[in-house]
């Protein structure tokens, strides 16, 4: 996943390379080239309705960011491209709202939806140790309520790279179908969110660890299923 359009809290922050039509086309072309070269799917965020067609031209999966979860018109237009949609939960949305707005995509004829838990606003006041609270309970709850896969974004929730490994493995233990993690070869040079980025080497180690954990969980579930059959 790479961000061509970068919705930011402050208008003075880096907005991505897609702030102009020419920049968007060029940046999307770079993503497509990288995807073809390394044989990996391209996922990028659609910030507004005017960007849907150009993003669909280059991307394999269209992402709807947290701030746009409530944007019904955008959800419908993205759904009608026929491309799979990755929908991120709004940081103030309940699970019920999250699933309800996912239905706008499904009702528009597109059932290829991936849900993403990315943290909700913490309750109370005080020193901010993390950006958001990662709602891992949402993972098993959503899996029971719908057929849709749900992944977890620990990077935006934590806002700190030292928590990424712990929260990633916790997400896998909760049953997440995948992870969305921010990676940079040199975080100091990143133009946004550098405090929550890990290196490619750290990502490789994390992937190995998560695969081992996932295998252990599968074996445990098989044992439990066997016990239930015997009883």
TORKOL-4160 file (C-alpha; in steps of 0.2 Angstrom, whole numbers, padded with zeros to 4 digits, m for minus):
231
<pt num="1" X="0000" Y="0000" Z="0000"/>
<pt num="2" X="0006" Y="0017" Z="m0004"/>
<pt num="3" X="m0002" Y="0034" Z="m0002"/>
<pt num="4" X="m0004" Y="0046" Z="m0016"/>
<pt num="5" X="m0017" Y="0056" Z="m0007"/>
<pt num="6" X="m0013" Y="0060" Z="0011"/>
<pt num="7" X="m0028" Y="0068" Z="0021"/>
<pt num="8" X="m0020" Y="0077" Z="0035"/>
<pt num="9" X="m0026" Y="0085" Z="0051"/>
<pt num="10" X="m0017" Y="0101" Z="0047"/>
<pt num="11" X="m0018" Y="0110" Z="0030"/>
<pt num="12" X="0000" Y="0115" Z="0032"/>
<pt num="13" X="0006" Y="0096" Z="0033"/>
<pt num="14" X="0012" Y="0086" Z="0018"/>
<pt num="15" X="m0004" Y="0081" Z="0008"/>
<pt num="16" X="0004" Y="0068" Z="m0003"/>
<pt num="17" X="0009" Y="0069" Z="m0022"/>
<pt num="18" X="m0009" Y="0069" Z="m0028"/>
<pt num="19" X="m0013" Y="0087" Z="m0024"/>
<pt num="20" X="m0013" Y="0091" Z="m0042"/>
<pt num="21" X="m0020" Y="0080" Z="m0057"/>
<pt num="22" X="m0002" Y="0079" Z="m0064"/>
<pt num="23" X="0006" Y="0074" Z="m0048"/>
<pt num="24" X="m0008" Y="0061" Z="m0045"/>
<pt num="25" X="m0006" Y="0053" Z="m0062"/>
<pt num="26" X="0013" Y="0052" Z="m0060"/>
<pt num="27" X="0013" Y="0045" Z="m0042"/>
<pt num="28" X="0000" Y="0032" Z="m0047"/>
<pt num="29" X="0010" Y="0027" Z="m0061"/>
<pt num="30" X="0025" Y="0024" Z="m0049"/>
<pt num="31" X="0014" Y="0013" Z="m0038"/>
<pt num="32" X="0008" Y="0003" Z="m0053"/>
<pt num="33" X="0026" Y="0001" Z="m0059"/>
<pt num="34" X="0032" Y="m0005" Z="m0042"/>
<pt num="35" X="0017" Y="m0017" Z="m0041"/>
<pt num="36" X="0021" Y="m0025" Z="m0058"/>
<pt num="37" X="0039" Y="m0026" Z="m0055"/>
<pt num="38" X="0038" Y="m0036" Z="m0038"/>
<pt num="39" X="0021" Y="m0044" Z="m0042"/>
<pt num="40" X="0011" Y="m0037" Z="m0028"/>
<pt num="41" X="m0006" Y="m0029" Z="m0028"/>
<pt num="42" X="m0007" Y="m0010" Z="m0027"/>
<pt num="43" X="m0018" Y="m0002" Z="m0014"/>
<pt num="44" X="m0020" Y="0017" Z="m0012"/>
<pt num="45" X="m0032" Y="0028" Z="m0004"/>
<pt num="46" X="m0046" Y="0038" Z="m0013"/>
<pt num="47" X="m0048" Y="0055" Z="m0005"/>
<pt num="48" X="m0063" Y="0061" Z="m0015"/>
<pt num="49" X="m0076" Y="0057" Z="m0028"/>
<pt num="50" X="m0066" Y="0066" Z="m0041"/>
<pt num="51" X="m0051" Y="0054" Z="m0039"/>
<pt num="52" X="m0061" Y="0038" Z="m0040"/>
<pt num="53" X="m0058" Y="0035" Z="m0059"/>
<pt num="54" X="m0040" Y="0039" Z="m0059"/>
<pt num="55" X="m0036" Y="0028" Z="m0044"/>
<pt num="56" X="m0046" Y="0014" Z="m0051"/>
<pt num="57" X="m0036" Y="0015" Z="m0067"/>
<pt num="58" X="m0020" Y="0011" Z="m0058"/>
<pt num="59" X="m0024" Y="0002" Z="m0041"/>
<pt num="60" X="m0030" Y="m0016" Z="m0038"/>
<pt num="61" X="m0038" Y="m0011" Z="m0022"/>
<pt num="62" X="m0046" Y="0005" Z="m0017"/>
<pt num="63" X="m0044" Y="0011" Z="0001"/>
<pt num="64" X="m0057" Y="0022" Z="0010"/>
<pt num="65" X="m0048" Y="0031" Z="0024"/>
<pt num="66" X="m0055" Y="0033" Z="0042"/>
<pt num="67" X="m0061" Y="0051" Z="0039"/>
<pt num="68" X="m0071" Y="0046" Z="0023"/>
<pt num="69" X="m0080" Y="0031" Z="0031"/>
<pt num="70" X="m0096" Y="0041" Z="0033"/>
<pt num="71" X="m0095" Y="0048" Z="0015"/>
<pt num="72" X="m0110" Y="0038" Z="0007"/>
<pt num="73" X="m0108" Y="0045" Z="m0010"/>
<pt num="74" X="m0089" Y="0041" Z="m0011"/>
<pt num="75" X="m0093" Y="0023" Z="m0005"/>
<pt num="76" X="m0106" Y="0020" Z="m0018"/>
<pt num="77" X="m0095" Y="0027" Z="m0032"/>
<pt num="78" X="m0080" Y="0017" Z="m0027"/>
<pt num="79" X="m0091" Y="0001" Z="m0026"/>
<pt num="80" X="m0096" Y="0004" Z="m0044"/>
<pt num="81" X="m0078" Y="0003" Z="m0050"/>
<pt num="82" X="m0079" Y="m0016" Z="m0047"/>
<pt num="83" X="m0063" Y="m0016" Z="m0038"/>
<pt num="84" X="m0061" Y="m0023" Z="m0021"/>
<pt num="85" X="m0063" Y="m0010" Z="m0007"/>
<pt num="86" X="m0053" Y="m0008" Z="0009"/>
<pt num="87" X="m0064" Y="0002" Z="0022"/>
<pt num="88" X="m0056" Y="0009" Z="0037"/>
<pt num="89" X="m0066" Y="0011" Z="0053"/>
<pt num="90" X="m0068" Y="0030" Z="0058"/>
<pt num="91" X="m0060" Y="0033" Z="0074"/>
<pt num="92" X="m0077" Y="0038" Z="0082"/>
<pt num="93" X="m0087" Y="0025" Z="0074"/>
<pt num="94" X="m0096" Y="0010" Z="0083"/>
<pt num="95" X="m0095" Y="m0007" Z="0076"/>
<pt num="96" X="m0113" Y="m0006" Z="0071"/>
<pt num="97" X="m0109" Y="0010" Z="0061"/>
<pt num="98" X="m0094" Y="0002" Z="0054"/>
<pt num="99" X="m0104" Y="m0012" Z="0047"/>
<pt num="100" X="m0118" Y="m0002" Z="0042"/>
<pt num="101" X="m0108" Y="0009" Z="0031"/>
<pt num="102" X="m0099" Y="m0006" Z="0023"/>
<pt num="103" X="m0116" Y="m0011" Z="0018"/>
<pt num="104" X="m0117" Y="0004" Z="0006"/>
<pt num="105" X="m0103" Y="m0004" Z="m0004"/>
<pt num="106" X="m0111" Y="m0021" Z="m0004"/>
<pt num="107" X="m0128" Y="m0014" Z="m0008"/>
<pt num="108" X="m0120" Y="m0006" Z="m0023"/>
<pt num="109" X="m0116" Y="m0023" Z="m0030"/>
<pt num="110" X="m0098" Y="m0024" Z="m0024"/>
<pt num="111" X="m0095" Y="m0039" Z="m0011"/>
<pt num="112" X="m0076" Y="m0038" Z="m0012"/>
<pt num="113" X="m0074" Y="m0028" Z="0005"/>
<pt num="114" X="m0060" Y="m0029" Z="0017"/>
<pt num="115" X="m0063" Y="m0020" Z="0034"/>
<pt num="116" X="m0049" Y="m0012" Z="0044"/>
<pt num="117" X="m0048" Y="m0008" Z="0062"/>
<pt num="118" X="m0037" Y="0007" Z="0065"/>
<pt num="119" X="m0040" Y="0013" Z="0083"/>
<pt num="120" X="m0054" Y="0023" Z="0091"/>
<pt num="121" X="m0053" Y="0039" Z="0101"/>
<pt num="122" X="m0048" Y="0036" Z="0119"/>
<pt num="123" X="m0060" Y="0040" Z="0134"/>
<pt num="124" X="m0054" Y="0053" Z="0146"/>
<pt num="125" X="m0041" Y="0066" Z="0147"/>
<pt num="126" X="m0023" Y="0066" Z="0152"/>
<pt num="127" X="m0006" Y="0063" Z="0144"/>
<pt num="128" X="m0007" Y="0055" Z="0127"/>
<pt num="129" X="0004" Y="0039" Z="0127"/>
<pt num="130" X="m0004" Y="0033" Z="0111"/>
<pt num="131" X="m0014" Y="0041" Z="0096"/>
<pt num="132" X="m0029" Y="0030" Z="0098"/>
<pt num="133" X="m0035" Y="0014" Z="0107"/>
<pt num="134" X="m0034" Y="m0002" Z="0096"/>
<pt num="135" X="m0051" Y="m0010" Z="0098"/>
<pt num="136" X="m0045" Y="m0028" Z="0096"/>
<pt num="137" X="m0062" Y="m0035" Z="0102"/>
<pt num="138" X="m0069" Y="m0028" Z="0086"/>
<pt num="139" X="m0060" Y="m0042" Z="0076"/>
<pt num="140" X="m0069" Y="m0058" Z="0083"/>
<pt num="141" X="m0085" Y="m0048" Z="0085"/>
<pt num="142" X="m0085" Y="m0043" Z="0067"/>
<pt num="143" X="m0080" Y="m0061" Z="0061"/>
<pt num="144" X="m0095" Y="m0067" Z="0070"/>
<pt num="145" X="m0107" Y="m0054" Z="0062"/>
<pt num="146" X="m0101" Y="m0055" Z="0044"/>
<pt num="147" X="m0092" Y="m0065" Z="0031"/>
<pt num="148" X="m0080" Y="m0050" Z="0028"/>
<pt num="149" X="m0061" Y="m0051" Z="0032"/>
<pt num="150" X="m0055" Y="m0039" Z="0044"/>
<pt num="151" X="m0037" Y="m0033" Z="0046"/>
<pt num="152" X="m0029" Y="m0022" Z="0059"/>
<pt num="153" X="m0018" Y="m0006" Z="0057"/>
<pt num="154" X="m0007" Y="m0005" Z="0072"/>
<pt num="155" X="0003" Y="0010" Z="0066"/>
<pt num="156" X="m0010" Y="0023" Z="0066"/>
<pt num="157" X="m0017" Y="0017" Z="0083"/>
<pt num="158" X="m0001" Y="0017" Z="0092"/>
<pt num="159" X="0008" Y="0031" Z="0084"/>
<pt num="160" X="0024" Y="0024" Z="0090"/>
<pt num="161" X="0035" Y="0011" Z="0082"/>
<pt num="162" X="0040" Y="0003" Z="0099"/>
<pt num="163" X="0022" Y="m0004" Z="0100"/>
<pt num="164" X="0020" Y="m0010" Z="0083"/>
<pt num="165" X="0027" Y="m0028" Z="0086"/>
<pt num="166" X="0016" Y="m0030" Z="0102"/>
<pt num="167" X="0000" Y="m0024" Z="0094"/>
<pt num="168" X="0003" Y="m0033" Z="0078"/>
<pt num="169" X="0005" Y="m0050" Z="0087"/>
<pt num="170" X="m0010" Y="m0046" Z="0098"/>
<pt num="171" X="m0020" Y="m0043" Z="0082"/>
<pt num="172" X="m0015" Y="m0059" Z="0075"/>
<pt num="173" X="m0020" Y="m0068" Z="0091"/>
<pt num="174" X="m0037" Y="m0059" Z="0091"/>
<pt num="175" X="m0039" Y="m0067" Z="0074"/>
<pt num="176" X="m0035" Y="m0053" Z="0061"/>
<pt num="177" X="m0034" Y="m0058" Z="0043"/>
<pt num="178" X="m0020" Y="m0047" Z="0040"/>
<pt num="179" X="m0010" Y="m0031" Z="0045"/>
<pt num="180" X="m0007" Y="m0014" Z="0038"/>
<pt num="181" X="0009" Y="m0007" Z="0044"/>
<pt num="182" X="0019" Y="0008" Z="0039"/>
<pt num="183" X="0037" Y="0005" Z="0033"/>
<pt num="184" X="0051" Y="0016" Z="0028"/>
<pt num="185" X="0069" Y="0013" Z="0024"/>
<pt num="186" X="0074" Y="0028" Z="0033"/>
<pt num="187" X="0060" Y="0035" Z="0044"/>
<pt num="188" X="0069" Y="0051" Z="0048"/>
<pt num="189" X="0067" Y="0056" Z="0030"/>
<pt num="190" X="0048" Y="0052" Z="0029"/>
<pt num="191" X="0037" Y="0067" Z="0026"/>
<pt num="192" X="0023" Y="0061" Z="0038"/>
<pt num="193" X="0020" Y="0049" Z="0052"/>
<pt num="194" X="0039" Y="0045" Z="0054"/>
<pt num="195" X="0037" Y="0041" Z="0073"/>
<pt num="196" X="0027" Y="0026" Z="0069"/>
<pt num="197" X="0036" Y="0018" Z="0055"/>
<pt num="198" X="0047" Y="0002" Z="0056"/>
<pt num="199" X="0061" Y="m0003" Z="0044"/>
<pt num="200" X="0060" Y="m0016" Z="0031"/>
<pt num="201" X="0071" Y="m0027" Z="0041"/>
<pt num="202" X="0060" Y="m0025" Z="0056"/>
<pt num="203" X="0045" Y="m0029" Z="0045"/>
<pt num="204" X="0053" Y="m0046" Z="0039"/>
<pt num="205" X="0056" Y="m0051" Z="0057"/>
<pt num="206" X="0038" Y="m0046" Z="0062"/>
<pt num="207" X="0031" Y="m0056" Z="0048"/>
<pt num="208" X="0040" Y="m0072" Z="0053"/>
<pt num="209" X="0035" Y="m0070" Z="0071"/>
<pt num="210" X="0016" Y="m0067" Z="0066"/>
<pt num="211" X="0017" Y="m0083" Z="0055"/>
<pt num="212" X="0023" Y="m0093" Z="0069"/>
<pt num="213" X="0010" Y="m0086" Z="0081"/>
<pt num="214" X="m0004" Y="m0089" Z="0068"/>
<pt num="215" X="0002" Y="m0107" Z="0066"/>
<pt num="216" X="0001" Y="m0110" Z="0084"/>
<pt num="217" X="m0016" Y="m0103" Z="0085"/>
<pt num="218" X="m0022" Y="m0114" Z="0071"/>
<pt num="219" X="m0015" Y="m0129" Z="0080"/>
<pt num="220" X="m0024" Y="m0124" Z="0096"/>
<pt num="221" X="m0040" Y="m0122" Z="0087"/>
<pt num="222" X="m0039" Y="m0139" Z="0079"/>
<pt num="223" X="m0036" Y="m0147" Z="0096"/>
<pt num="224" X="m0051" Y="m0138" Z="0103"/>
<pt num="225" X="m0062" Y="m0143" Z="0088"/>
<pt num="226" X="m0056" Y="m0161" Z="0091"/>
<pt num="227" X="m0061" Y="m0161" Z="0109"/>
<pt num="228" X="m0078" Y="m0154" Z="0105"/>
<pt num="229" X="m0081" Y="m0168" Z="0092"/>
<pt num="230" X="m0076" Y="m0181" Z="0105"/>
<pt num="231" X="m0088" Y="m0174" Z="0118"/>
